[in-house]
Amino acid sequence: MLTEGTWPSREGVGFINVPGLYAQEQADGWRRVTDAVHQAGGRIFVQLGHIGSSSHPDLLDGALPLAPSSVNPGLKAYTPSGFQDTVTPQAMDLSDIARTVEDYAKASRLAQAAGFDGVELHGISTYLIPTFLYDGLNQRTDDYGGTAENRARFPLEILDAIVDSWPGRVGIKLSPALTGVGNFIAGAETLETFEYLVGQLSKRHLAYLHLMNPISDLTGTQVEILGPGVAKHFRPLYSGSLIANGGYSFETGNVLVRDGFADAVAFGAPFISNPDLVERFSNDLKLSPSNPDTYYSGGAAGYVDYPTAAEQVGAR
């Protein structure tokens, strides 16, 4: 199991009502979750992710969000007063970068104390790590910008800091096909940057690399070559365990694994309406549809109240 994105620091917060892991009290709370998962025979990794420029001062006690460069991501931030336009962030200086790397390392140590089985570095979507990887958002001219090697330096430093204390228990999730979301637009050097990064990941002792498929049509974009099969493109560049994610069914996921393009397939949305998804796949049972209108609504209805297949049969 993977948790939702979890803040590794107070300045990494980017939504309301989402958990963090930067204080002992939070680790104590998470221990109740990990204990329950282990008692049920499961394993659980925590996703650690700093949201960077996609946050808002209203979530940060008035402070500006942090980013590699002062470029507004052009998005909406979910604040206590509702959605608000993002602002121009503060460009991180070297001390900000060093502190953020250490924040991830501390959060990883707290994850161990909380009983997690590992950490997944949340490098997808519009979080802080992708802003370093996109040439339009990273306009730095120092060691953290300007070339594929420099743009990849920040996530690699975070991984190295975490892996040192937890070898073999750290994964990373990336979305190389993300484009057209606000100012997260793949440029001429974006694919090269991700290819360089994945090649460097292959040299590290990671638990896995987790790759997300595109959420939009890539036709005519700088990453069109990725199409709907991101794992297929990056498989030759990564020698470790690879997890594919995004839009797979039981059948298409099995084909991907059978053909050697991934070692496993992750499912998200199907689990919401099918809490017994593994059993349904194993026994070739029909899946229950979900209601996206109730996602992230803050209540149980349409989120954690879907019945298992056995409960559905018993209710008839």
C-alpha positions as CSV (number, residue, x, y, z in Angstrom):
1,M,0.0,0.0,0.0
2,L,1.0,3.6,-0.6
3,T,-0.3,6.5,1.4
4,E,-1.4,9.8,-0.1
5,G,1.1,12.5,-0.6
6,T,2.4,13.4,2.9
7,W,4.3,16.7,3.7
8,P,7.9,16.3,4.8
9,S,8.0,19.8,6.3
10,R,5.7,22.6,7.4
11,E,6.8,24.8,4.4
12,G,6.0,21.9,2.0
13,V,2.2,22.0,2.8
14,G,0.0,22.6,-0.2
15,F,-3.6,21.6,0.6
16,I,-5.9,21.6,3.6
17,N,-6.7,18.5,5.6
18,V,-3.7,16.4,4.3
19,P,-1.3,14.7,6.7
20,G,2.4,15.5,7.3
21,L,5.3,13.6,8.8
22,Y,7.7,16.2,10.2
23,A,6.9,16.0,13.9
24,Q,6.9,13.1,16.4
25,E,3.2,13.6,17.1
26,Q,2.5,12.9,13.5
27,A,4.7,9.8,13.5
28,D,2.7,8.6,16.6
29,G,-0.5,9.1,14.7
30,W,0.8,7.2,11.7
31,R,1.8,4.3,13.9
32,R,-1.9,3.5,14.4
33,V,-2.2,3.2,10.6
34,T,0.9,1.1,10.1
35,D,0.0,-1.2,13.0
36,A,-3.4,-1.8,11.4
37,V,-1.9,-2.6,8.0
38,H,0.6,-5.0,9.5
39,Q,-2.1,-6.7,11.6
40,A,-4.0,-7.4,8.4
41,G,-0.8,-8.9,6.8
42,G,0.0,-5.9,4.6
43,R,2.9,-3.6,3.9
44,I,2.8,0.2,3.6
45,F,5.1,2.9,2.2
46,V,4.6,6.6,2.9
47,Q,4.7,9.0,0.0
48,L,6.7,12.1,1.0
49,G,6.2,15.1,-1.1
50,H,6.9,18.9,-0.8
51,I,4.4,20.7,-3.0
52,G,6.6,23.8,-3.7
53,S,5.2,26.6,-5.9
54,S,1.7,24.9,-6.1
55,S,1.1,26.0,-2.5
56,H,-0.2,29.4,-1.4
57,P,0.7,32.0,1.3
58,D,-2.6,31.2,3.1
59,L,-1.3,27.7,3.7
60,L,2.1,28.9,4.8
61,D,1.3,31.5,7.5
62,G,1.8,34.3,4.8
63,A,5.2,33.1,3.5
64,L,5.7,32.6,-0.2
65,P,5.9,29.1,-1.5
66,L,9.4,27.8,-2.5
67,A,10.5,26.8,-6.0
68,P,13.7,26.5,-8.0
69,S,12.9,29.8,-9.8
70,S,10.4,32.7,-9.4
71,V,7.9,31.3,-11.9
72,N,4.2,31.2,-11.1
73,P,3.0,27.6,-11.9
74,G,-0.4,29.0,-13.1
75,L,-2.5,26.7,-11.0
76,K,-5.2,26.8,-8.3
77,A,-4.3,26.1,-4.6
78,Y,-6.8,24.6,-2.2
79,T,-6.7,26.9,0.8
80,P,-8.9,27.2,3.9
81,S,-11.0,29.7,2.0
82,G,-11.3,27.6,-1.1
83,F,-9.4,27.6,-4.4
84,Q,-7.1,30.5,-5.0
85,D,-4.7,31.3,-7.8
86,T,-1.1,30.4,-7.2
87,V,1.4,33.2,-6.7
88,T,4.9,33.9,-7.9
89,P,7.1,31.8,-5.5
90,Q,10.3,32.5,-3.8
91,A,13.4,31.1,-5.6
92,M,15.2,28.8,-3.3
93,D,18.8,29.7,-2.4
94,L,21.4,27.0,-1.6
95,S,20.5,27.0,2.1
96,D,16.8,26.5,1.2
97,I,17.8,23.5,-0.9
98,A,20.1,22.0,1.7
99,R,17.4,22.4,4.4
100,T,14.7,20.8,2.2
101,V,17.0,17.8,1.5
102,E,17.5,17.4,5.3
103,D,13.7,17.8,5.8
104,Y,13.2,14.7,3.6
105,A,15.8,12.8,5.5
106,K,14.2,13.7,8.8
107,A,10.8,12.7,7.5
108,S,12.2,9.4,6.4
109,R,13.6,8.7,9.9
110,L,10.2,9.5,11.3
111,A,8.7,7.1,8.9
112,Q,10.9,4.4,10.3
113,A,9.8,5.3,13.8
114,A,6.2,5.3,12.7
115,G,6.5,1.7,11.5
116,F,6.3,2.2,7.7
117,D,8.0,-0.4,5.6
118,G,9.5,2.2,3.3
119,V,9.3,5.6,1.6
120,E,8.2,6.7,-1.8
121,L,9.6,10.0,-2.9
122,H,6.6,11.9,-4.5
123,G,8.1,13.3,-7.7
124,I,4.9,13.5,-9.8
125,S,2.4,16.0,-10.9
126,T,2.9,19.6,-9.8
127,Y,5.0,19.1,-6.7
128,L,8.4,20.6,-6.0
129,I,10.6,18.0,-7.6
130,P,9.0,18.3,-11.0
131,T,9.5,22.0,-11.0
132,F,13.3,21.3,-10.9
133,L,12.9,19.0,-13.9
134,Y,11.0,21.2,-16.2
135,D,13.2,23.7,-18.1
136,G,10.4,26.3,-18.3
137,L,10.0,26.3,-14.5
138,N,13.7,25.9,-13.6
139,Q,15.6,28.9,-14.9
140,R,18.5,28.6,-12.6
141,T,22.1,29.1,-13.8
142,D,23.9,27.4,-10.9
143,D,24.4,23.7,-10.1
144,Y,20.7,23.0,-10.0
145,G,19.7,24.3,-13.5
146,G,20.7,24.7,-17.1
147,T,21.5,21.1,-18.0
148,A,19.8,17.7,-17.5
149,E,22.5,16.7,-15.0
150,N,21.9,19.9,-12.9
151,R,18.1,19.8,-13.1
152,A,18.2,16.2,-11.8
153,R,20.6,17.0,-8.9
154,F,17.9,18.0,-6.4
155,P,15.9,14.8,-6.4
156,L,19.1,12.7,-6.5
157,E,20.4,14.5,-3.4
158,I,17.1,13.8,-1.6
159,L,17.3,10.1,-2.6
160,D,20.9,9.8,-1.5
161,A,20.1,11.3,1.8
162,I,17.2,8.9,2.4
163,V,18.8,5.8,1.0
164,D,21.8,6.2,3.2
165,S,19.7,5.5,6.3
166,W,17.2,3.1,4.7
167,P,18.8,1.1,1.8
168,G,16.4,-1.0,-0.3
169,R,13.3,0.7,1.2
170,V,13.1,3.8,-0.9
171,G,11.2,4.2,-4.1
172,I,10.4,7.2,-6.3
173,K,7.4,8.1,-8.4
174,L,7.7,10.2,-11.5
175,S,5.4,11.5,-14.2
176,P,7.6,12.2,-17.3
177,A,4.5,12.6,-19.5
178,L,2.9,15.4,-17.6
179,T,2.4,18.5,-19.8
180,G,-0.2,21.2,-20.3
181,V,-1.1,21.5,-16.6
182,G,-0.7,25.2,-15.8
183,N,2.8,26.1,-16.7
184,F,4.0,22.5,-16.3
185,I,4.7,22.3,-20.0
186,A,7.2,19.8,-21.4
187,G,10.0,21.7,-23.2
188,A,12.7,20.7,-25.6
189,E,14.9,19.4,-22.8
190,T,12.3,17.8,-20.5
191,L,12.4,14.3,-21.9
192,E,16.2,14.4,-21.9
193,T,16.2,15.4,-18.2
194,F,13.9,12.5,-17.2
195,E,16.0,10.1,-19.2
196,Y,19.1,11.2,-17.5
197,L,17.4,11.0,-14.1
198,V,16.1,7.5,-14.7
199,G,19.6,6.4,-15.8
200,Q,21.0,7.7,-12.6
201,L,18.3,6.1,-10.5
202,S,19.4,2.7,-12.0
203,K,22.7,3.2,-10.2
204,R,21.1,3.5,-6.8
205,H,19.9,0.8,-4.5
206,L,16.2,1.7,-4.7
207,A,13.2,-0.4,-3.9
208,Y,11.6,0.5,-7.2
209,L,10.9,3.2,-9.8
210,H,7.2,4.1,-10.1
211,L,6.1,5.7,-13.4
212,M,2.8,7.4,-14.1
213,N,1.1,7.4,-17.5
214,P,0.0,10.7,-19.1
215,I,-3.3,12.3,-18.0
216,S,-3.8,14.0,-21.4
217,D,-3.2,13.5,-25.1
218,L,0.5,14.0,-25.9
219,T,0.0,14.5,-29.6
220,G,2.1,17.5,-30.8
221,T,3.9,17.9,-27.4
222,Q,7.6,17.5,-26.7
223,V,6.9,14.2,-25.0
224,E,4.7,12.7,-27.7
225,I,7.0,9.7,-28.1
226,L,5.9,8.5,-24.6
227,G,2.3,7.9,-25.7
228,P,0.3,5.9,-23.2
229,G,3.1,3.6,-22.4
230,V,5.6,5.5,-20.2
231,A,7.0,2.3,-18.7
232,K,7.9,0.9,-22.1
233,H,10.0,3.9,-23.0
234,F,11.9,3.9,-19.7
235,R,12.3,0.2,-19.1
236,P,15.6,-0.1,-21.0
237,L,17.1,2.7,-18.9
238,Y,16.2,1.3,-15.5
239,S,17.6,-2.1,-14.3
240,G,15.7,-2.3,-11.0
241,S,12.1,-3.1,-10.1
242,L,9.6,-0.9,-12.1
243,I,6.0,-0.2,-11.2
244,A,3.6,1.2,-13.9
245,N,0.6,3.3,-13.0
246,G,-2.3,5.0,-14.7
247,G,-5.3,3.6,-16.6
248,Y,-4.5,-0.1,-16.4
249,S,-7.1,-2.9,-16.1
250,F,-6.4,-6.3,-14.8
251,E,-5.9,-7.6,-18.3
252,T,-3.7,-4.8,-19.7
253,G,-1.7,-4.7,-16.5
254,N,-0.9,-8.4,-16.8
255,V,0.1,-8.0,-20.4
256,L,2.5,-5.2,-19.5
257,V,4.1,-7.4,-16.8
258,R,4.2,-10.5,-19.1
259,D,5.9,-8.5,-21.8
260,G,8.6,-7.4,-19.4
261,F,7.9,-3.7,-19.4
262,A,7.1,-3.6,-15.7
263,D,7.5,-5.8,-12.7
264,A,4.2,-4.6,-11.1
265,V,1.2,-2.4,-11.8
266,A,-0.3,0.0,-9.2
267,F,-4.0,0.8,-9.0
268,G,-5.5,3.8,-7.4
269,A,-9.1,4.8,-8.3
270,P,-10.3,1.1,-8.7
271,F,-9.5,0.6,-5.0
272,I,-11.9,3.3,-3.9
273,S,-15.0,1.5,-5.0
274,N,-13.5,-1.9,-4.6
275,P,-11.8,-2.2,-1.2
276,D,-11.4,-5.9,-2.0
277,L,-9.8,-5.3,-5.4
278,V,-7.2,-8.0,-5.0
279,E,-9.8,-10.6,-4.2
280,R,-11.9,-9.5,-7.2
281,F,-9.0,-9.7,-9.5
282,S,-8.0,-13.1,-8.1
283,N,-11.5,-14.5,-8.5
284,D,-12.5,-12.8,-11.8
285,L,-15.3,-10.8,-10.1
286,K,-17.0,-7.8,-11.6
287,L,-15.7,-4.4,-10.4
288,S,-18.0,-1.8,-8.8
289,P,-18.1,1.6,-10.4
290,S,-17.1,4.7,-8.3
291,N,-18.6,8.2,-8.1
292,P,-15.8,10.7,-8.8
293,D,-18.1,13.5,-7.6
294,T,-17.5,12.4,-4.1
295,Y,-13.7,12.2,-4.3
296,Y,-11.9,14.4,-1.8
297,S,-15.1,15.6,-0.3
298,G,-14.0,14.9,3.3
299,G,-16.7,12.5,4.2
300,A,-17.2,8.7,4.2
301,A,-20.0,8.7,1.5
302,G,-18.6,7.6,-1.8
303,Y,-15.1,7.2,-0.5
304,V,-14.8,4.6,2.2
305,D,-18.3,3.1,2.3
306,Y,-18.2,0.9,-0.8
307,P,-19.1,-2.8,0.1
308,T,-16.9,-5.8,-0.8
309,A,-18.2,-8.3,-3.2
310,A,-19.2,-10.7,-0.4
311,E,-21.1,-7.9,1.3
312,Q,-22.9,-7.1,-1.9
313,V,-24.0,-10.7,-2.3
314,G,-25.1,-10.9,1.3
315,A,-27.2,-7.8,0.9
316,R,-29.2,-9.3,-1.9
